[in-house]
């Protein structure tokens, strides 16, 4: 059966992302007590006082769902579980969703960019 044409003037549906484009990078703001952890300090020798502490990750889930799982202790990074405050979508929303390999690369690149800006960064 032929597909019916949309009525004139009807809004067009947004183009669908390919199924493979369902990975997300995300950034979680960490509380200030994370700076008291020697392992975190050693990983951030260029930290600039006053900049945020963050965790940068990637997931095949919605970032909100992934953050909730961290906080619940399910496949959690201990820094996010114990010090995670909130997601910082302004730092990652424009990149999502994307294919797996692109998300892997961007997770690393985003961490590097934030470190260069003086952030305290942790990546798994």
C-alpha positions in Angstrom: 0.0 0.0 0.0 1.5 3.4 -1.0 2.4 5.8 1.8 0.0 8.8 2.2 1.5 12.2 1.7 1.3 14.7 4.6 -1.3 17.4 4.1 0.1 20.7 2.7 1.4 22.9 5.5 1.7 20.0 8.0 4.9 20.1 10.1 7.5 17.6 9.0 8.8 15.0 11.4 12.4 15.4 12.5 14.7 13.0 10.8 15.3 9.9 12.8 18.7 9.1 14.2 20.2 5.7 13.1 19.7 3.0 15.8 23.5 3.0 16.3 23.3 6.7 17.4 22.1 6.1 20.9 25.3 6.8 23.0 25.7 9.8 25.1 28.6 11.6 26.9 27.7 13.2 30.1 29.2 15.4 32.8 28.4 15.2 36.5 29.3 18.0 38.9 31.1 16.6 42.0 31.0 18.1 45.5 34.0 20.0 46.9 34.9 17.2 49.3 36.2 15.1 46.4 39.3 17.4 46.4 40.2 15.9 49.8 40.8 12.4 48.1 44.5 12.0 47.3 43.8 9.9 44.1 41.6 12.7 42.7 44.2 15.4 43.6 47.0 13.5 41.9 44.9 13.1 38.7 44.4 16.9 38.6 47.8 18.7 39.1 46.6 21.6 36.9 43.4 22.3 38.8 42.5 26.0 39.1 41.0 27.0 42.4 37.3 27.9 42.0 36.7 25.7 38.9 34.2 22.9 39.2 35.0 19.2 40.0 33.4 16.9 37.4 33.1 13.3 36.3 33.0 12.8 32.5 31.4 9.5 31.2 29.7 7.9 28.3 26.6 5.6 28.3 24.1 3.9 26.0 21.4 5.1 28.4 19.8 8.5 28.9 22.3 10.5 31.0 19.6 11.1 33.7 19.0 7.4 34.0 22.8 6.7 34.2 23.2 9.4 36.9 20.5 7.8 39.0 22.2 4.4 38.6 25.5 5.9 39.8 23.8 7.4 42.9 22.0 4.1 43.6 25.3 2.2 43.5 24.6 0.2 40.3 27.7 0.0 38.2 28.7 3.2 39.9 31.8 5.2 39.9 32.6 5.9 43.6 33.2 9.6 43.0 29.8 10.0 41.4 28.1 7.8 44.0 29.6 9.6 47.0 30.1 13.2 45.6 27.9 13.5 42.6 25.6 16.5 42.8 23.9 17.0 39.4 24.3 16.7 35.7 25.8 19.6 33.8 23.9 19.4 30.5 25.3 22.7 29.2 28.7 20.9 28.8 27.5 17.9 26.8 23.9 18.1 25.4 24.9 19.5 22.0 26.9 16.4 21.3 24.3 13.7 21.9 23.3 11.2 20.7 26.1 9.7 18.6 27.6 6.4 17.6 29.6 4.3 20.1 33.1 5.1 18.7 32.4 8.8 18.5 31.1 8.9 22.1 34.3 7.0 23.3 36.5 9.6 21.5 34.4 12.6 22.7 34.5 11.4 26.4 38.3 11.6 26.3 38.4 14.8 24.4 35.8 16.5 26.7 37.8 15.5 29.7 41.0 17.0 28.2 39.2 20.2 27.3 37.8 20.6 30.8 41.2 19.9 32.4 42.8 22.6 30.1 40.1 25.0 31.4 41.2 24.2 35.0 38.4 21.9 36.0 39.1 19.0 38.4 38.2 16.0 36.2 37.7 12.3 36.8 37.1 9.7 34.0 36.7 6.0 34.4 
